[in-house]
Amino acid sequence: MSYTKVDYADVEPVGGGLHFLREPLDCDQLGISVLDCEPNWSGKPHNHADEQQEEVYILVEGTATITVDGDDIPLAAGEAIRVDADSDRQIHTGDAPSQFVIAGAP
């Protein structure tokens, strides 16, 4: 088949509102996720140095700040940020619910 289709809401979330879509979409290299966040939520600090996977975070709705290697980068809905694999990152949301689309690949 030349395509795979899935509704992210049909994919069981992990760790709250994180929906990993790589396997349901049968992706070989690209990881794609939807992250639904409660107001004033903070994710765990992490990096992807072991997998050498850079990531792009697109804030679909809400407001958020992503801390990258100690620098706080504010995001508004519609803005995107790419983060190197070896950079530490952590998401902090604002006073309203927020939604991200996150894409990553080596």
C-alpha positions, 0 to 999 in steps of 0.5 A: 500500500502506498499510504497509511492513515490513522486518527491520532485520537485512536492511538493509546496515549503514553505518559498522559497526552502523548500519542506516538504515531510512528508504528501505527503509520508504519514509518521507517525513519520518521517519528511523529507524535501529537502531544496534548498538554494541560495548562501549566504542564512541564515535560521531563528534561531529555535529549536524543543523543543516543538515537541521533534524532533531531526533533521539530516541535510545532505548537498548534494551539496554546502557548509554551516555552521550550528550554533548550540547553538552558535557554528559554524559547517562548512559542506561540501557536503556529511557531516551530522550533528544531532541536539538535539530537544532543541538546537537552530540552524541556517543554513548559506550557502556559495557562491554557491547554496546548497541543504540539505536533512533534517530528523526529528523525535521525 
